[in-house]
Amino acid sequence: MEKKPKVAFVCVHNSCRSQIAEALGKRLAGDVFLSYSAGTHKKEKINQDAVRLMKEKYHIDMEKTQVPKLLDALPEIDVLITMGCNVQCPFIPHQYTEDWGLDDPTGLEDEVFLQVMDQIEEKILHLKKRIQEGSLSFSNPH
């Protein structure tokens, strides 16, 4: 049986966008790929606005299933997704990468958070479809 590819969502602090992507990846695409998130620096906890809005919109309690993590906590990955942090990530071995170019909603109103969450949902579903179709340029997952 072929293993599911491992997808890592990486951001600077692993407290907002990458945590949302990990949670939505697990919920919406867990049948196609495994989702992880990490950051180059770590916050003490997940962004509380993100936690609240993910509970309201998706009924996902990220604080029960996720914690902020550093890059060295990631398993060996196949796909690296950077969230648009405008920083150079240290090298992480992977087979495919893309940058989603999402603005950080931290400190902004709920409407901005919800827009970013919608963008992440759309990108997760698009990534899922491309992996299912085999249209991403990486070899068979290990």
C-alpha positions as CSV (number, residue, x, y, z in Angstrom):
1,M,0.0,0.0,0.0
2,E,1.3,3.4,-0.9
3,K,1.9,5.8,2.0
4,K,0.3,9.2,2.1
5,P,2.6,12.1,1.4
6,K,3.6,14.2,4.4
7,V,2.8,17.9,4.0
8,A,4.4,20.5,6.3
9,F,3.0,24.0,6.6
10,V,5.7,26.4,7.8
11,C,5.6,29.9,9.1
12,V,7.8,32.0,11.4
13,H,6.1,31.5,14.7
14,N,3.8,28.4,14.0
15,S,1.0,30.2,15.9
16,C,-1.6,31.2,13.3
17,R,-1.6,30.5,9.6
18,S,0.4,27.3,9.7
19,Q,-1.6,26.0,12.6
20,I,-4.9,26.7,10.7
21,A,-3.5,24.9,7.7
22,E,-2.4,21.9,9.7
23,A,-5.9,21.7,11.3
24,L,-7.8,22.1,8.0
25,G,-5.4,19.7,6.3
26,K,-6.2,17.0,8.8
27,R,-10.0,17.7,8.6
28,L,-10.3,18.3,4.8
29,A,-7.6,16.2,3.3
30,G,-6.5,13.6,5.9
31,D,-7.6,10.9,3.5
32,V,-5.0,12.1,0.9
33,F,-2.1,13.5,2.9
34,L,-0.7,13.9,6.4
35,S,-0.5,17.4,7.8
36,Y,2.1,18.9,10.0
37,S,3.1,22.5,10.9
38,A,6.2,24.1,12.4
39,G,8.0,27.4,12.7
40,T,11.5,28.9,12.7
41,H,10.7,30.4,16.1
42,K,8.0,29.3,18.5
43,K,5.3,31.1,20.4
44,E,4.1,29.8,23.8
45,K,0.6,29.1,22.4
46,I,-1.5,29.2,19.3
47,N,-3.0,32.6,18.4
48,Q,-6.1,32.9,20.5
49,D,-8.2,34.6,17.7
50,A,-7.3,31.7,15.4
51,V,-8.3,29.2,18.1
52,R,-11.6,30.9,18.8
53,L,-12.6,31.3,15.1
54,M,-11.6,27.8,14.2
55,K,-13.9,26.6,17.0
56,E,-16.7,28.8,15.7
57,K,-16.4,28.1,12.0
58,Y,-15.1,24.5,11.8
59,H,-15.7,23.1,15.4
60,I,-12.0,22.3,15.6
61,D,-10.2,22.9,18.9
62,M,-6.6,23.4,17.8
63,E,-5.5,23.6,21.5
64,K,-6.6,20.0,22.1
65,T,-4.8,18.6,19.0
66,Q,-1.8,20.9,18.3
67,V,1.0,22.9,19.9
68,P,3.5,25.4,18.4
69,K,6.5,23.4,17.2
70,L,9.9,24.2,15.7
71,L,11.2,22.8,12.4
72,D,13.2,20.1,14.0
73,A,9.9,18.5,15.3
74,L,8.9,17.7,11.7
75,P,9.1,14.2,10.4
76,E,10.7,13.6,7.0
77,I,8.3,15.4,4.6
78,D,7.4,15.3,1.0
79,V,5.7,18.7,0.5
80,L,6.8,22.0,2.0
81,I,4.2,24.8,2.1
82,T,5.4,28.2,3.3
83,M,2.7,30.5,4.3
84,G,4.1,33.8,3.0
85,C,6.4,34.8,5.8
86,N,8.8,36.8,3.7
87,V,11.8,35.2,5.4
88,Q,14.2,32.6,4.2
89,C,13.5,29.2,5.7
90,P,16.3,26.9,6.7
91,F,16.6,24.0,4.3
92,I,14.2,21.2,5.1
93,P,14.6,18.1,2.9
94,H,11.5,17.7,0.7
95,Q,10.4,16.8,-2.8
96,Y,8.0,19.7,-3.7
97,T,7.5,23.2,-2.4
98,E,5.3,26.2,-2.8
99,D,4.6,29.5,-1.1
100,W,1.0,30.4,-0.4
101,G,1.8,34.1,0.1
102,L,-0.9,34.6,2.8
103,D,-0.9,37.8,4.9
104,D,-0.7,37.3,8.7
105,P,-4.0,38.3,10.3
106,T,-2.6,38.5,13.8
107,G,-3.9,41.6,15.6
108,L,-6.5,42.3,12.9
109,E,-10.3,42.0,13.0
110,D,-12.2,38.7,12.7
111,E,-13.2,39.5,9.1
112,V,-9.6,39.4,8.1
113,F,-9.0,36.1,10.0
114,L,-12.0,34.6,8.3
115,Q,-10.8,35.6,4.8
116,V,-7.4,34.0,5.5
117,M,-9.1,30.9,6.8
118,D,-11.2,30.7,3.6
119,Q,-8.0,31.1,1.5
120,I,-6.3,28.3,3.4
121,E,-9.3,26.1,3.0
122,E,-9.4,26.7,-0.7
123,K,-5.6,26.0,-1.0
124,I,-5.9,22.8,1.0
125,L,-8.6,21.5,-1.2
126,H,-6.7,22.5,-4.3
127,L,-3.5,20.8,-3.0
128,K,-5.6,17.7,-2.1
129,K,-7.0,17.5,-5.7
130,R,-3.5,17.9,-7.2
131,I,-2.1,15.1,-5.0
132,Q,-5.0,12.9,-5.9
133,E,-4.5,13.5,-9.6
134,G,-0.8,12.9,-9.3
135,S,-0.1,16.3,-10.9
136,L,2.5,17.4,-8.3
137,S,6.1,16.8,-9.3
138,F,7.3,14.5,-6.5
139,S,8.1,10.9,-6.6
140,N,6.1,8.2,-4.8
141,P,6.0,9.0,-1.0
142,H,8.2,6.8,1.1
